[in-house]
Amino acid sequence: MGNERAMGRRLRGRAPKTLDLGDGGVLALDHEADVAGRADWTLARGGDERPTGVSVAKALELAGSEHADYVRTRTRAEVAWLQVVSEWFSDQAERLDRELAGSRA
């Protein structure tokens, strides 16, 4: 596969969440990509049934210099979102633990 053919071509939609690649593939940041709940960049090729996970480094390479900032920005946004969600879950766990300790059931 030549790198020129796979480089990022255009973003899709009004609030772009995918990057069309010159070879027909689609690059997306998918937080439901893995059964274990991992947040990963995924690459879907024309006939593939399921997108495959790719590293951030590979996503940057596939996006090319013109769209590398898109990959960086989407990755940073996902990091921030995951941190907020994890704080919420931690707060809920602490609350439940306090309630359990206070119930002495």
C-alpha positions in Angstrom: 0.0 0.0 0.0 1.5 3.3 -1.0 1.3 6.1 1.6 0.1 8.6 -1.0 -3.1 6.6 -1.6 -3.9 6.2 2.1 -3.4 9.8 3.3 -6.3 11.8 4.6 -8.5 13.3 2.0 -11.4 15.0 3.6 -13.5 15.2 6.8 -17.1 14.2 6.7 -20.2 16.0 8.0 -21.0 19.2 9.8 -19.4 17.9 13.0 -16.8 15.6 11.5 -16.1 12.4 13.3 -14.5 10.5 10.4 -11.7 11.2 8.0 -12.0 9.8 4.5 -8.7 8.4 3.2 -7.6 8.6 -0.4 -7.7 4.8 -0.7 -11.3 4.5 0.2 -10.7 3.8 3.9 -12.3 5.7 6.8 -10.4 6.7 10.0 -12.5 7.3 13.1 -12.0 7.6 16.9 -14.4 5.1 18.3 -14.9 4.6 22.0 -17.0 1.5 21.4 -14.5 -0.1 19.1 -13.5 -2.8 21.6 -15.6 -5.1 23.7 -13.5 -4.2 26.7 -14.6 -0.6 26.3 -11.3 0.8 24.9 -11.2 4.1 23.1 -9.3 3.5 19.8 -8.7 5.0 16.4 -10.2 2.6 13.9 -9.6 2.0 10.2 -12.3 0.6 8.0 -11.5 -0.5 4.5 -14.1 -1.0 1.8 -15.2 -4.5 2.3 -14.1 -5.1 5.9 -16.8 -6.3 8.2 -15.3 -4.7 11.2 -13.0 -1.7 11.5 -9.6 -2.6 12.9 -8.0 -0.7 15.8 -4.9 1.5 15.0 -2.6 3.4 17.3 -2.6 7.2 17.6 0.8 7.1 15.8 -0.7 5.1 12.9 -3.8 7.4 12.8 -1.5 10.4 12.5 0.5 8.7 9.7 -2.7 7.8 7.8 -4.1 11.3 8.2 -1.1 12.9 6.6 0.3 16.3 7.4 -2.8 18.1 6.2 -5.1 16.3 8.7 -2.8 15.4 11.5 -4.1 18.2 13.6 -7.6 16.7 13.3 -6.3 13.4 14.8 -4.5 15.3 17.6 -7.6 17.4 18.4 -10.0 14.5 18.4 -7.6 12.4 20.6 -7.2 15.3 23.1 -11.0 15.7 23.2 -11.5 12.0 23.9 -8.9 12.1 26.7 -10.7 15.0 28.3 -14.1 13.3 28.0 -12.7 10.0 29.5 -11.2 11.9 32.4 -14.5 13.6 33.2 -16.4 10.3 33.0 -13.9 8.6 35.2 -14.2 11.4 37.8 -18.0 10.9 37.8 -17.8 7.2 38.2 -15.3 7.7 41.1 -17.7 10.1 42.8 -20.5 7.6 42.4 -18.4 4.8 43.8 -17.4 6.9 46.9 -21.1 7.9 47.5 -22.3 4.3 47.4 -19.4 3.2 49.7 -20.4 5.9 52.2 -24.1 4.9 52.0 -23.1 1.2 52.6 -20.9 2.1 55.5 -23.6 4.3 57.0 -26.3 1.6 56.7 -24.5 -1.0 58.9 -26.9 -3.6 57.5 
